[in-house]
C-alpha cells in the first residue's frame, strides 16, 4: 500500500495532540514590525526604523532614547497544538554599545471569534540582550500557556525592559514566531 500525498494530511485522524512539532509562523518577520500607531517603520532618529547595522546588513534600530519597539500582529496557525500551547516571539539582537542592558518585553492581546478583546496576557520578558556589539544572539518572549487556539488573532506591543538607559541603541537583525504544530488543522472537523 503506497502513500497517497493527496489524502495524507486528511487521514491523520490519529494524531495525538500535546506533543507538537516546532514550526515557524510564515510571514512574521522584521518587515511586519510596525510603529505603535500601525505606521510602517521609517529611518529617522526619533523612532525605531530601518538602518545599516553593519556594513552589509540592514535591520531595525531602536534609538537609545526610545523604549517602544513597535507592534506585531498575526494569526495563530490552524495547525497550532492547543494542548501544548507553545508560542515564542524571537529576536536576533544585540546592543550597539555595552552600557545599557535591556531585555525585550511585550503586552500581548488576543482576539477570538465571539469573544471580546483580551486584557494584556503578559507574556514572559526575554533574557538580557547581548551587549557584545559584534555578536548578536537570539532572545525570546515566552507566550507559552496563555490559552492560544488556532485562528486567534494576536497583537504584541513590544518594548524594552530591564535596564534600558539612554546610551545605546538596540539592533534587531531578525524576528521570528515559533509554535508547536499538529501538522494538520487542530480541529478534526476542519480537516
QUISUL-V123519 format. One record per pair of residues at least 12 apart in sequence whose C-alpha atoms are under 6 Angstrom apart, sorted by the first residue. I is the first residue (numbers start at 1). J is the second residue. Records with the same first field share a line. If there is no record, write none. Layout:
BEGIN
I->J, J
END
This chain:
BEGIN
10->191
17->83
18->83, 84
20->81, 180, 181, 182
21->180, 181
22->179, 180
23->178, 179, 180
24->177, 178
25->177
28->176
29->175, 176
30->174, 175
33->71, 72
34->70, 71
35->70
36->70, 71
48->61, 62
49->61
59->172, 173
60->172
61->170, 171
62->169, 170
63->169
64->166, 167, 168, 169
65->166
67->159, 160
68->159
69->158, 159
70->158
71->156, 157, 158
72->155, 156
73->154, 155
74->153, 154
75->151, 152, 153
76->150, 151, 152
77->150
78->150, 151, 185
79->181, 182, 183, 184, 185, 186
80->150, 181
81->180, 181, 182
82->149
85->144, 145
86->144, 179, 180
87->143, 144, 178, 179
88->141, 142, 143, 177, 178
89->140, 141, 176, 177
90->139, 140, 175, 176
91->138, 139, 174, 175
92->137, 138, 172, 173, 174
93->136, 137, 171, 172, 173
94->129, 130, 131, 136, 171
95->131, 133, 170, 171
96->133, 168, 169, 170
97->133, 168
98->131
100->164, 165
101->163
102->128, 129, 161, 162, 163, 164
103->126, 127, 128, 129, 160, 161, 162
104->126, 159, 160, 161
105->125, 158, 159, 160, 161
106->156, 157, 158, 159
107->120, 122, 156, 157
108->120, 121, 155, 156
109->154, 155
110->153, 154
111->152, 153
112->152
123->142, 143
124->141, 142
125->141
126->139, 140, 141
127->139
END
